[in-house]
């Protein structure tokens, strides 16, 4: 689930997936159409951390998996409708046989108070727990608020049944400054595990260096797959 997947339909990093028809279905829940190969390249970066290949070198850890690509995010601003899109995408993913959801997104100060990060308040955290009850592993970025006034994880990383992923620095193997902190508002341990928060990923126009727990999350999702 992300904000768009521009060039995934032509990018050589995903040729192995296209050749074997392993993108099973796509849907843009904002535009209500199947084409997701536009808008924000964040989704392309994230997808490469799960599935990408550079020449014959794996970038992601699940290059042989099958995929559903859902655009749930606007990326320009954070309307509540994105949470409704996320819920609809869970139902769509379940209907189409998903085992794992990677969700490199989260909501914080623009909509919620810190005390609401309890895994029960937001629609998206309740939707994530519903997905878990259906047998889907939900892997979600902890957030990049570690150096901001908010500081703590966002939602749905606060949900009890979500595997919430923090970021570590690949040069030091310890916490990378921007990675959001736990615990949740009701004192549960989060994030659950961590992975590299700075990566080389596929972009619209070649390989890029990028950082965020957005990229730690798909590394764990790929490892889980």
Residue frames as a rotation matrix with the C-alpha (Angstrom) as fourth column:
UNK 1
0.595 0.804 0.000 0.00
0.804 -0.595 0.000 0.00
0.000 0.000 -1.000 0.00
UNK 2
-0.430 -0.812 -0.395 1.59
0.750 -0.565 0.345 3.31
-0.503 -0.148 0.851 -1.02
UNK 3
0.082 0.403 -0.911 1.28
0.011 -0.915 -0.404 6.62
-0.997 0.023 -0.080 -2.87
UNK 4
0.825 0.187 -0.533 1.84
-0.519 -0.125 -0.846 5.40
-0.225 0.974 -0.006 -6.43
UNK 5
0.303 -0.691 0.657 4.22
0.240 0.722 0.649 3.21
-0.922 -0.039 0.384 -8.41
UNK 6
0.790 0.032 -0.612 5.49
-0.508 -0.525 -0.683 5.27
-0.343 0.851 -0.399 -11.38
UNK 7
0.084 -0.704 -0.705 7.61
-0.967 0.113 -0.228 3.36
0.240 0.701 -0.671 -13.95
UNK 8
-0.263 -0.165 0.950 7.09
-0.560 0.829 -0.011 -0.03
-0.786 -0.535 -0.311 -12.25
UNK 9
0.686 0.618 0.383 5.41
-0.014 0.538 -0.843 -1.08
-0.727 0.573 0.378 -15.52
UNK 10
0.925 -0.378 -0.032 8.59
-0.054 -0.048 -0.997 -0.29
0.376 0.925 -0.065 -17.51
UNK 11
0.471 -0.784 0.406 11.48
-0.881 -0.393 0.263 -0.04
-0.047 -0.481 -0.875 -15.02
UNK 12
0.129 -0.486 -0.864 14.18
-0.465 0.740 -0.485 -2.69
0.876 0.465 -0.131 -15.65
UNK 13
-0.742 -0.418 0.524 14.44
-0.638 0.202 -0.743 -3.30
0.205 -0.886 -0.416 -11.89
UNK 14
-0.216 0.765 0.607 11.05
-0.586 0.396 -0.707 -5.03
-0.781 -0.508 0.363 -12.07
UNK 15
-0.173 0.109 -0.979 11.42
-0.962 0.192 0.192 -6.79
0.209 0.975 0.072 -15.41
UNK 16
-0.925 -0.243 -0.292 11.71
-0.186 0.960 -0.209 -10.20
0.332 -0.139 -0.933 -13.74
UNK 17
-0.660 0.748 0.068 8.31
0.066 0.148 -0.987 -9.68
-0.748 -0.647 -0.147 -12.11
UNK 18
0.036 0.680 -0.732 6.59
-0.790 -0.430 -0.438 -8.41
-0.613 0.594 0.522 -15.25
UNK 19
-0.503 -0.334 -0.797 8.04
-0.812 0.499 0.304 -11.23
0.296 0.800 -0.522 -17.36
UNK 20
-0.929 0.119 -0.351 6.48
0.206 0.954 -0.220 -13.82
0.309 -0.276 -0.910 -15.05
UNK 21
-0.204 0.929 0.310 3.20
-0.092 -0.333 0.938 -11.91
0.975 0.163 0.154 -14.60
UNK 22
-0.371 -0.035 -0.928 3.65
0.813 0.471 -0.343 -11.72
0.448 -0.882 -0.146 -10.85
UNK 23
-0.937 0.347 -0.032 1.84
-0.290 -0.828 -0.480 -8.41
-0.193 -0.441 0.877 -10.39
UNK 24
-0.739 0.651 0.175 -1.52
0.649 0.757 -0.075 -10.07
-0.181 0.058 -0.982 -9.85
UNK 25
0.347 0.865 0.362 -3.72
0.876 -0.436 0.204 -6.99
0.335 0.246 -0.910 -9.49
UNK 26
-0.857 -0.513 -0.045 -3.48
0.500 -0.809 -0.309 -3.24
0.123 -0.287 0.950 -9.03
UNK 27
0.248 0.946 0.210 -5.94
0.854 -0.316 0.415 -0.63
0.458 0.077 -0.885 -7.80
UNK 28
-0.851 -0.376 0.365 -5.92
0.215 -0.886 -0.411 3.09
0.478 -0.272 0.835 -7.07
UNK 29
-0.283 0.780 -0.558 -8.37
0.957 0.266 -0.114 3.61
0.060 -0.566 -0.822 -4.21
UNK 30
-0.478 0.095 -0.874 -8.34
0.212 -0.952 -0.219 7.38
-0.853 -0.290 0.435 -4.57
UNK 31
-0.667 0.131 -0.734 -9.06
-0.685 -0.494 0.535 7.50
-0.293 0.859 0.420 -8.31
UNK 32
0.167 0.748 0.642 -11.08
-0.360 0.653 -0.667 4.24
-0.918 -0.120 0.378 -8.35
UNK 33
0.779 -0.015 -0.626 -9.19
-0.610 0.211 -0.764 2.74
0.143 0.977 0.155 -11.27
UNK 34
0.927 -0.371 0.059 -6.64
0.352 0.912 0.212 0.02
-0.133 -0.176 0.975 -11.91
UNK 35
0.412 -0.820 0.397 -3.73
0.419 -0.216 -0.882 2.17
0.809 0.530 0.255 -13.14
UNK 36
0.912 -0.161 -0.377 -1.28
0.326 -0.273 0.905 2.78
-0.249 -0.949 -0.196 -10.26
UNK 37
0.158 -0.944 0.291 1.79
0.974 0.198 0.111 3.55
-0.162 0.265 0.950 -12.39
UNK 38
0.073 -0.105 0.992 1.83
0.356 -0.926 -0.124 7.29
0.932 0.362 -0.031 -11.75
UNK 39
0.884 0.347 0.314 1.96
-0.079 -0.552 0.830 9.87
0.462 -0.758 -0.460 -8.95
UNK 40
0.609 -0.643 0.464 4.52
-0.790 -0.439 0.428 9.66
-0.071 -0.627 -0.776 -6.14
UNK 41
0.234 -0.611 -0.756 7.71
-0.475 0.607 -0.637 7.62
0.848 0.509 -0.148 -6.64
UNK 42
-0.220 -0.259 0.941 7.78
-0.973 0.123 -0.193 6.68
-0.066 -0.958 -0.279 -2.93
UNK 43
0.633 0.569 0.525 5.91
-0.541 0.810 -0.226 3.49
-0.554 -0.141 0.821 -3.78
UNK 44
0.816 -0.425 -0.393 8.44
-0.205 0.423 -0.882 2.60
0.541 0.800 0.258 -6.49
UNK 45
-0.176 -0.906 0.385 11.29
-0.755 -0.127 -0.643 3.05
0.632 -0.404 -0.662 -3.99
UNK 46
-0.063 0.242 0.968 9.50
-0.903 0.400 -0.159 0.94
-0.426 -0.884 0.193 -1.40
UNK 47
0.881 0.474 0.007 8.54
-0.414 0.776 -0.475 -1.78
-0.230 0.416 0.880 -3.88
UNK 48
0.452 -0.786 -0.423 12.17
-0.412 0.237 -0.880 -2.13
0.792 0.571 -0.216 -4.96
UNK 49
-0.396 -0.593 0.701 13.15
-0.889 0.057 -0.454 -2.83
0.229 -0.803 -0.550 -1.33
UNK 50
0.250 0.520 0.817 10.85
-0.585 0.753 -0.301 -5.86
-0.772 -0.402 0.492 -1.47
UNK 51
0.674 0.342 0.654 11.16
0.224 0.750 -0.623 -7.03
-0.704 0.566 0.429 -5.05
UNK 52
0.825 -0.248 -0.508 13.74
-0.537 -0.625 -0.566 -5.10
-0.177 0.740 -0.649 -7.06
UNK 53
0.500 -0.754 0.427 16.73
0.692 0.644 0.327 -6.44
-0.521 0.131 0.843 -9.01
UNK 54
0.628 -0.420 -0.656 19.63
-0.583 -0.812 -0.039 -4.32
-0.516 0.406 -0.754 -10.28
UNK 55
-0.263 -0.538 -0.801 21.04
-0.887 0.461 -0.018 -6.29
0.379 0.706 -0.598 -13.21
UNK 56
0.078 0.300 -0.951 21.19
0.016 0.953 0.302 -9.70
0.997 -0.039 0.069 -11.52
UNK 57
-0.864 -0.465 -0.191 21.69
0.221 -0.011 -0.975 -8.35
0.452 -0.885 0.112 -7.99
UNK 58
0.091 0.950 -0.297 18.69
0.825 0.095 0.557 -8.52
0.557 -0.296 -0.776 -5.65
UNK 59
-0.612 -0.129 0.780 17.76
-0.234 -0.913 -0.335 -5.20
0.755 -0.388 0.528 -4.03
UNK 60
0.160 0.784 0.600 14.76
-0.945 -0.054 0.322 -6.68
0.285 -0.618 0.732 -2.23
UNK 61
-0.725 -0.442 0.529 14.41
-0.642 0.711 -0.287 -9.86
-0.250 -0.547 -0.799 -0.21
UNK 62
-0.138 0.724 0.676 11.31
0.106 0.690 -0.716 -11.32
-0.985 -0.027 -0.172 -1.91
UNK 63
-0.538 -0.181 -0.823 12.13
-0.690 -0.467 0.553 -11.07
-0.485 0.866 0.126 -5.60
UNK 64
-0.963 0.153 -0.224 10.21
-0.021 0.780 0.625 -14.28
0.270 0.607 -0.748 -6.34
UNK 65
-0.639 0.759 -0.126 6.92
0.335 0.127 -0.934 -13.31
-0.692 -0.639 -0.335 -4.69
UNK 66
-0.326 0.664 0.673 3.58
0.816 -0.162 0.555 -12.34
0.478 0.730 -0.489 -6.24
UNK 67
-0.897 -0.179 -0.405 2.26
0.364 -0.819 -0.444 -8.83
-0.253 -0.545 0.799 -5.69
UNK 68
0.333 0.908 0.253 -0.80
0.925 -0.367 0.099 -6.66
0.183 0.201 -0.962 -5.33
UNK 69
-0.804 -0.593 0.040 -0.14
0.580 -0.798 -0.161 -2.93
0.127 -0.106 0.986 -5.72
UNK 70
0.311 0.943 -0.117 -2.59
0.934 -0.281 0.222 -0.59
0.176 -0.179 -0.968 -4.02
UNK 71
-0.711 -0.415 0.568 -2.46
0.311 -0.909 -0.276 3.21
0.631 -0.020 0.775 -4.14
UNK 72
0.191 0.770 -0.609 -4.08
0.941 0.032 0.336 4.46
0.278 -0.638 -0.718 -0.92
UNK 73
-0.033 -0.370 -0.928 -2.09
0.716 -0.657 0.236 7.68
-0.698 -0.657 0.287 -0.33
UNK 74
0.937 0.303 0.176 -2.42
0.347 -0.735 -0.583 11.15
-0.047 0.607 -0.793 -1.80
UNK 75
0.126 -0.986 -0.112 1.11
0.991 0.129 -0.023 12.10
0.037 -0.108 0.993 -0.58
UNK 76
-0.333 -0.227 0.915 0.49
0.355 -0.929 -0.101 15.85
0.874 0.291 0.390 -0.95
UNK 77
-0.409 0.269 0.872 -1.60
-0.829 -0.509 -0.232 16.15
0.381 -0.818 0.431 2.21
UNK 78
-0.978 -0.088 -0.191 -3.17
0.007 0.894 -0.448 13.74
0.210 -0.439 -0.873 4.70
UNK 79
-0.265 0.950 0.168 -6.99
-0.846 -0.312 0.431 13.62
0.462 -0.028 0.886 4.31
UNK 80
-0.234 0.259 0.937 -8.95
-0.732 0.587 -0.345 11.21
-0.640 -0.767 0.052 6.49
UNK 81
0.727 0.582 -0.365 -10.04
-0.662 0.453 -0.597 9.48
-0.182 0.675 0.715 3.28
UNK 82
-0.103 -0.838 -0.537 -6.59
-0.785 0.399 -0.473 7.87
0.611 0.373 -0.699 3.12
UNK 83
-0.745 -0.107 0.659 -7.46
-0.578 0.598 -0.556 5.79
-0.334 -0.794 -0.507 6.17
UNK 84
0.327 0.920 0.218 -10.72
-0.522 0.368 -0.770 4.78
-0.788 0.138 0.600 4.48
UNK 85
0.504 -0.258 -0.824 -8.71
-0.798 0.226 -0.559 3.85
0.331 0.939 -0.092 1.37
UNK 86
-0.582 -0.808 0.090 -6.42
-0.762 0.503 -0.408 1.75
0.285 -0.306 -0.909 3.54
UNK 87
-0.357 0.565 0.744 -9.38
-0.484 0.570 -0.664 -0.12
-0.799 -0.597 0.070 5.03
UNK 88
0.704 0.636 -0.316 -10.82
-0.572 0.244 -0.783 -0.74
-0.421 0.732 0.536 1.55
UNK 89
0.155 -0.746 -0.647 -7.40
-0.852 0.231 -0.470 -1.93
0.500 0.624 -0.600 0.38
UNK 90
-0.671 -0.325 0.667 -7.25
-0.671 0.648 -0.360 -4.45
-0.315 -0.689 -0.653 3.26
UNK 91
0.197 0.843 0.500 -10.56
-0.354 0.537 -0.766 -5.95
-0.914 -0.026 0.404 2.16
UNK 92
0.767 0.011 -0.642 -9.39
-0.642 0.046 -0.766 -6.00
0.021 0.999 0.042 -1.48
UNK 93
-0.251 -0.955 -0.155 -6.05
-0.903 0.289 -0.318 -7.56
0.348 0.060 -0.935 -0.52
UNK 94
-0.497 0.147 0.855 -7.75
-0.529 0.730 -0.433 -10.24
-0.688 -0.667 -0.285 1.57
UNK 95
0.600 0.799 0.026 -10.16
-0.395 0.325 -0.859 -11.02
-0.695 0.505 0.511 -1.28
UNK 96
0.770 -0.349 -0.535 -7.18
-0.538 0.098 -0.838 -11.42
0.345 0.932 -0.112 -3.62
UNK 97
0.852 -0.272 -0.447 -5.19
0.321 0.947 0.035 -13.73
0.414 -0.173 0.894 -1.36
UNK 98
0.239 -0.816 0.526 -2.61
-0.467 -0.572 -0.675 -11.47
0.851 -0.084 -0.518 0.29
UNK 99
0.438 -0.216 -0.872 -0.43
0.707 0.682 0.187 -13.03
0.554 -0.699 0.452 2.99
UNK 100
-0.250 -0.636 -0.730 1.60
0.882 -0.461 0.099 -9.90
-0.399 -0.619 0.677 3.85
UNK 101
0.793 0.384 0.473 0.89
0.530 -0.818 -0.223 -6.18
0.301 0.427 -0.852 3.62
UNK 102
-0.437 -0.843 -0.313 3.70
0.897 -0.435 -0.078 -3.65
-0.070 -0.315 0.946 3.55
UNK 103
0.668 0.686 0.289 2.48
0.659 -0.725 0.201 -0.23
0.347 0.056 -0.936 4.61
UNK 104
-0.412 -0.886 -0.211 5.16
0.909 -0.384 -0.165 2.48
0.065 -0.260 0.963 4.61
UNK 105
-0.288 0.437 0.852 2.92
0.059 -0.880 0.472 5.26
0.956 0.186 0.228 5.88
UNK 106
-0.370 0.205 -0.906 1.50
0.918 0.232 -0.322 6.68
0.144 -0.951 -0.274 9.08
UNK 107
0.203 0.567 0.798 -0.55
0.265 -0.817 0.513 9.47
0.943 0.108 -0.316 10.64
UNK 108
-0.437 -0.452 -0.778 0.45
0.878 -0.027 -0.478 11.67
0.195 -0.892 0.408 13.56
UNK 109
-0.698 0.006 -0.716 0.16
0.470 -0.751 -0.464 15.31
-0.540 -0.661 0.521 14.56
UNK 110
-0.934 0.350 -0.069 -1.99
-0.286 -0.621 0.729 16.44
0.212 0.701 0.681 11.61
UNK 111
-0.137 0.941 -0.309 -4.89
-0.305 0.257 0.917 14.35
0.942 0.220 0.252 12.91
UNK 112
0.544 0.336 -0.769 -4.20
0.435 0.671 0.600 12.89
0.718 -0.661 0.219 16.35
UNK 113
0.553 -0.410 0.726 -2.93
-0.803 -0.496 0.332 13.59
0.224 -0.766 -0.603 19.86
UNK 114
-0.478 -0.844 -0.243 -0.09
-0.710 0.534 -0.459 11.47
0.517 -0.047 -0.855 21.24
UNK 115
-0.618 0.252 0.745 -2.40
-0.591 0.476 -0.651 9.84
-0.519 -0.842 -0.145 23.77
UNK 116
0.514 0.845 -0.147 -4.45
-0.711 0.325 -0.623 8.46
-0.479 0.425 0.768 20.87
UNK 117
-0.007 -0.599 -0.801 -1.54
-0.816 0.467 -0.342 6.30
0.579 0.651 -0.492 19.72
UNK 118
-0.291 0.038 0.956 -2.96
-0.825 0.496 -0.271 3.36
-0.484 -0.868 -0.113 21.66
UNK 119
-0.983 -0.176 -0.053 -3.76
-0.175 0.802 0.571 0.99
-0.058 0.570 -0.820 18.80
UNK 120
-0.531 0.846 0.048 -7.51
0.778 0.509 -0.368 1.35
-0.335 -0.158 -0.929 19.29
UNK 121
-0.119 0.507 -0.854 -8.45
0.158 -0.839 -0.521 4.91
-0.980 -0.197 0.020 18.34
UNK 122
-0.455 -0.109 -0.884 -7.65
-0.720 -0.539 0.437 5.46
-0.524 0.835 0.167 14.67
UNK 123
0.688 0.712 -0.142 -9.62
-0.618 0.472 -0.629 3.81
-0.380 0.520 0.765 11.89
UNK 124
0.392 -0.590 -0.706 -6.40
-0.687 0.323 -0.651 2.60
0.612 0.740 -0.279 10.27
UNK 125
-0.670 -0.627 0.398 -5.15
-0.731 0.462 -0.503 0.84
0.132 -0.627 -0.767 13.43
UNK 126
-0.046 0.743 0.668 -8.49
-0.556 0.536 -0.635 -0.93
-0.830 -0.401 0.388 13.78
UNK 127
0.780 0.274 -0.563 -8.33
-0.626 0.306 -0.718 -1.89
-0.024 0.912 0.410 10.09
UNK 128
-0.136 -0.926 -0.352 -4.80
-0.800 0.312 -0.512 -3.25
0.584 0.212 -0.784 10.60
UNK 129
-0.656 -0.050 0.753 -5.92
-0.630 0.586 -0.510 -5.40
-0.415 -0.809 -0.416 13.51
UNK 130
0.491 0.864 0.113 -8.81
-0.559 0.412 -0.720 -6.66
-0.668 0.290 0.685 11.37
UNK 131
0.486 -0.400 -0.778 -6.30
-0.753 0.261 -0.604 -7.66
0.445 0.879 -0.174 8.68
UNK 132
-0.617 -0.758 0.211 -4.30
-0.745 0.477 -0.465 -9.57
0.252 -0.445 -0.860 11.27
UNK 133
-0.221 0.625 0.748 -7.45
-0.568 0.541 -0.620 -11.41
-0.793 -0.562 0.236 12.39
UNK 134
0.797 0.505 -0.331 -7.90
-0.539 0.346 -0.768 -12.48
-0.273 0.791 0.547 8.76
UNK 135
0.693 -0.577 0.432 -4.42
0.455 0.815 0.359 -14.02
-0.559 -0.052 0.827 8.84
UNK 136
0.667 -0.478 0.571 -2.50
0.409 -0.406 -0.817 -11.25
0.623 0.779 -0.076 7.06
UNK 137
0.073 -0.732 -0.677 0.85
0.940 -0.177 0.292 -10.10
-0.333 -0.658 0.675 8.45
UNK 138
0.870 0.221 0.440 0.80
0.356 -0.900 -0.252 -6.29
0.341 0.376 -0.862 8.45
UNK 139
-0.054 -0.950 -0.309 4.29
0.981 -0.108 0.161 -4.74
-0.186 -0.294 0.937 8.37
UNK 140
0.774 0.456 0.439 4.29
0.518 -0.855 -0.027 -0.98
0.363 0.248 -0.898 8.95
UNK 141
-0.238 -0.878 0.415 6.92
0.445 -0.479 -0.757 1.74
0.863 0.004 0.505 9.22
UNK 142
-0.138 0.120 -0.983 7.29
0.986 -0.078 -0.148 3.16
-0.094 -0.990 -0.107 12.74
UNK 143
0.885 0.441 0.148 7.59
0.459 -0.879 -0.128 6.70
0.074 0.181 -0.981 11.38
UNK 144
-0.048 -0.933 0.357 10.22
0.820 -0.241 -0.519 9.42
0.571 0.268 0.776 10.95
UNK 145
0.642 0.446 0.624 9.32
0.035 -0.829 0.557 11.68
0.766 -0.336 -0.548 13.89
UNK 146
0.462 -0.475 -0.749 12.27
0.852 0.471 0.226 10.81
0.246 -0.743 0.623 16.14
UNK 147
-0.631 -0.755 -0.178 13.81
0.775 -0.623 -0.106 14.27
-0.031 -0.205 0.978 15.81
UNK 148
-0.433 0.574 0.696 10.55
0.098 -0.737 0.669 16.22
0.896 0.358 0.263 15.72
UNK 149
-0.621 0.268 0.737 8.31
-0.748 -0.483 -0.455 17.57
0.234 -0.834 0.500 18.45
UNK 150
0.498 0.841 -0.212 5.98
-0.753 0.541 0.374 14.59
0.429 -0.027 0.903 18.02
UNK 151
-0.278 -0.843 0.461 8.85
-0.958 0.280 -0.066 12.10
-0.074 -0.460 -0.885 18.65
UNK 152
-0.344 0.180 0.922 6.71
-0.404 0.858 -0.318 8.95
-0.848 -0.482 -0.222 18.92
UNK 153
-0.906 0.068 0.418 5.42
0.357 0.652 0.668 6.32
-0.228 0.755 -0.615 16.51
UNK 154
-0.615 0.735 -0.285 2.34
-0.787 -0.594 0.167 7.05
-0.046 0.327 0.944 14.43
UNK 155
-0.013 0.697 0.717 -0.68
-0.232 0.695 -0.681 4.99
-0.973 -0.175 0.153 13.50
UNK 156
0.753 0.651 -0.093 -1.15
-0.499 0.658 0.564 2.19
0.428 -0.378 0.821 12.38
UNK 157
-0.195 -0.889 -0.415 2.30
-0.152 0.445 -0.882 1.33
0.969 -0.109 -0.222 13.78
UNK 158
-0.581 0.029 0.813 0.62
-0.799 -0.211 -0.564 1.66
0.155 -0.977 0.145 17.20
UNK 159
0.461 0.862 -0.214 -1.73
-0.803 0.507 0.313 -1.28
0.378 0.028 0.926 16.52
UNK 160
0.302 -0.317 0.899 -1.10
-0.727 0.533 0.433 -4.31
-0.616 -0.784 -0.070 18.72
UNK 161
0.545 0.019 0.838 -1.12
0.243 0.953 -0.179 -6.83
-0.802 0.301 0.515 15.87
UNK 162
0.958 -0.285 -0.039 1.05
-0.149 -0.375 -0.915 -4.80
0.246 0.882 -0.402 13.49
UNK 163
0.379 -0.920 -0.102 4.74
0.890 0.332 0.313 -5.62
-0.254 -0.210 0.944 13.10
UNK 164
0.997 0.047 -0.056 6.09
0.040 -0.992 -0.123 -2.07
-0.062 0.121 -0.991 13.50
UNK 165
0.463 -0.860 0.213 9.52
0.875 0.407 -0.261 -1.39
0.137 0.308 0.942 12.02
UNK 166
0.776 -0.333 -0.536 12.08
-0.014 -0.858 0.513 1.10
-0.630 -0.391 -0.671 13.29
UNK 167
0.872 -0.487 0.046 15.19
0.008 -0.080 -0.997 2.27
0.489 0.870 -0.065 11.47
UNK 168
0.594 -0.787 -0.166 18.88
0.360 0.076 0.930 1.66
-0.719 -0.613 0.329 12.16
UNK 169
0.595 -0.505 -0.626 21.87
-0.721 -0.679 -0.137 3.37
-0.356 0.532 -0.768 10.57
UNK 170
0.974 -0.197 -0.112 23.72
0.113 0.853 -0.510 1.03
0.196 0.484 0.853 8.17
UNK 171
0.222 -0.954 0.203 27.04
-0.199 -0.248 -0.948 2.63
0.955 0.170 -0.245 9.16
UNK 172
-0.500 -0.410 0.763 26.63
-0.776 -0.180 -0.605 2.18
0.386 -0.894 -0.228 12.93
UNK 173
-0.495 0.440 -0.749 23.94
0.245 0.898 0.365 -0.54
0.834 -0.003 -0.552 13.29
UNK 174
-0.698 0.366 -0.615 22.21
0.628 -0.100 -0.772 1.56
-0.344 -0.925 -0.160 15.96
UNK 175
0.273 0.944 -0.185 19.12
0.760 -0.330 -0.560 3.77
-0.590 0.012 -0.807 15.97
UNK 176
-0.586 -0.351 0.731 19.04
0.748 -0.582 0.319 6.25
0.313 0.733 0.603 13.09
UNK 177
-0.972 -0.018 -0.233 18.07
0.167 -0.752 -0.637 9.69
-0.164 -0.659 0.735 14.40
UNK 178
-0.663 0.742 -0.096 14.77
-0.703 -0.574 0.420 10.21
0.256 0.346 0.903 12.58
UNK 179
-0.530 0.478 -0.701 13.27
0.160 0.868 0.471 6.83
0.833 0.137 -0.536 13.51
UNK 180
0.118 0.711 0.693 10.25
-0.634 -0.483 0.604 7.30
0.764 -0.511 0.394 15.77
UNK 181
-0.859 -0.488 0.156 10.33
-0.377 0.397 -0.837 6.09
0.346 -0.778 -0.524 19.36
UNK 182
0.128 0.832 -0.539 8.05
0.302 0.485 0.821 3.90
0.945 -0.268 -0.190 21.44
UNK 183
-0.836 0.453 0.310 6.39
0.440 0.890 -0.117 2.84
-0.329 0.038 -0.944 23.56
UNK 184
-0.355 0.817 0.454 2.76
0.524 -0.229 0.821 3.30
0.775 0.529 -0.347 22.54
UNK 185
-0.291 0.322 0.901 0.53
-0.562 -0.819 0.112 5.62
0.774 -0.474 0.419 24.56
UNK 186
0.749 0.590 0.301 -0.67
-0.604 0.422 0.677 2.60
0.272 -0.689 0.672 26.57
UNK 187
0.213 -0.823 0.527 2.95
-0.908 0.033 0.418 1.51
-0.361 -0.568 -0.740 27.21
UNK 188
0.844 -0.022 0.536 3.31
0.173 0.957 -0.234 -1.39
-0.508 0.290 0.811 24.79
UNK 189
-0.124 -0.989 -0.074 6.76
0.100 -0.087 0.991 -1.95
-0.987 0.116 0.110 23.27
UNK 190
0.816 0.199 0.542 7.11
0.555 -0.010 -0.832 -0.47
-0.160 0.980 -0.119 19.80
UNK 191
0.230 0.275 -0.933 8.76
-0.932 0.337 -0.131 -0.67
0.279 0.900 0.334 17.36
UNK 192
0.909 0.195 0.368 8.87
-0.306 0.912 0.274 -4.46
-0.282 -0.361 0.889 17.34
UNK 193
0.309 -0.858 0.411 11.99
0.779 0.476 0.408 -4.87
-0.546 0.194 0.815 15.18
UNK 194
0.530 -0.205 -0.823 14.28
-0.367 -0.930 -0.004 -2.62
-0.764 0.305 -0.568 13.15
UNK 195
0.418 -0.454 0.786 16.06
0.846 0.509 -0.156 -2.68
-0.330 0.731 0.598 9.79
UNK 196
-0.641 -0.767 -0.001 18.21
0.708 -0.592 0.386 -0.31
-0.297 0.247 0.922 7.75
UNK 197
0.393 0.796 -0.461 16.63
0.576 -0.604 -0.551 3.11
-0.717 -0.049 -0.696 7.42
UNK 198
0.250 -0.362 -0.898 18.97
-0.697 -0.711 0.092 4.26
-0.672 0.603 -0.430 4.64
UNK 199
0.203 -0.023 0.979 18.99
0.373 0.926 -0.056 2.27
-0.905 0.376 0.197 1.40
UNK 200
-0.817 -0.266 -0.512 19.74
-0.423 -0.329 0.845 2.24
-0.393 0.906 0.156 -2.30
UNK 201
-0.111 0.896 0.431 16.41
0.259 0.444 -0.857 1.92
-0.959 0.017 -0.281 -4.11
UNK 202
-0.581 0.038 0.813 14.95
0.814 0.024 0.580 2.05
0.003 0.999 -0.045 -7.60
UNK 203
-0.384 0.456 -0.803 13.61
0.032 -0.862 -0.505 5.46
-0.923 -0.220 0.317 -8.57
UNK 204
0.708 0.705 -0.037 11.78
0.042 -0.095 -0.995 6.76
-0.705 0.703 -0.096 -11.62
UNK 205
0.869 -0.431 -0.245 15.08
-0.402 -0.324 -0.856 7.59
0.289 0.842 -0.455 -13.33
UNK 206
0.028 -0.894 -0.447 17.58
-0.148 0.438 -0.887 5.07
0.989 0.091 -0.120 -12.01
UNK 207
0.144 -0.057 -0.988 18.92
0.832 0.547 0.090 4.11
0.536 -0.835 0.126 -8.61
UNK 208
0.232 -0.004 0.973 18.72
-0.302 -0.951 0.068 6.55
0.925 -0.310 -0.221 -5.70
UNK 209
-0.741 -0.364 -0.564 19.92
0.479 0.302 -0.824 6.74
0.470 -0.881 -0.049 -2.10
UNK 210
-0.045 0.802 0.595 16.96
-0.351 -0.570 0.743 7.40
0.935 -0.175 0.307 0.17
UNK 211
-0.904 -0.320 -0.284 16.16
0.152 0.379 -0.913 7.15
0.400 -0.868 -0.294 3.86
UNK 212
-0.242 0.842 0.481 13.24
-0.920 -0.357 0.162 6.65
0.308 -0.403 0.862 6.21
UNK 213
-0.585 0.141 0.799 11.54
-0.394 0.812 -0.431 3.87
-0.709 -0.567 -0.419 8.12
UNK 214
0.503 0.734 -0.456 9.52
-0.726 0.072 -0.684 3.59
-0.470 0.675 0.569 4.90
UNK 215
0.303 -0.486 -0.820 12.42
-0.739 0.424 -0.524 1.51
0.602 0.764 -0.230 3.59
UNK 216
-0.766 -0.445 0.464 13.14
-0.642 0.554 -0.529 -0.45
-0.022 -0.704 -0.710 6.74
UNK 217
-0.022 0.880 0.475 9.56
-0.666 0.342 -0.663 -1.74
-0.746 -0.331 0.578 6.61
UNK 218
0.753 0.364 -0.548 9.70
-0.656 0.467 -0.592 -3.38
0.041 0.806 0.591 3.14
UNK 219
-0.319 -0.887 -0.334 13.05
-0.732 0.455 -0.507 -4.98
0.602 0.083 -0.794 3.97
UNK 220
-0.744 0.108 0.660 11.32
-0.512 0.543 -0.666 -6.75
-0.430 -0.833 -0.349 6.87
UNK 221
0.368 0.930 -0.017 8.24
-0.670 0.252 -0.698 -7.53
-0.645 0.268 0.716 4.76
UNK 222
0.431 -0.298 -0.852 10.48
-0.770 0.370 -0.519 -9.08
0.470 0.880 -0.070 2.13
UNK 223
-0.698 -0.707 0.110 12.38
-0.633 0.539 -0.556 -11.04
0.334 -0.458 -0.824 4.77
UNK 224
-0.354 0.667 0.656 9.08
-0.580 0.393 -0.713 -12.30
-0.733 -0.633 0.248 6.21
UNK 225
0.636 0.600 -0.485 7.92
-0.739 0.292 -0.607 -13.39
-0.223 0.744 0.629 2.74
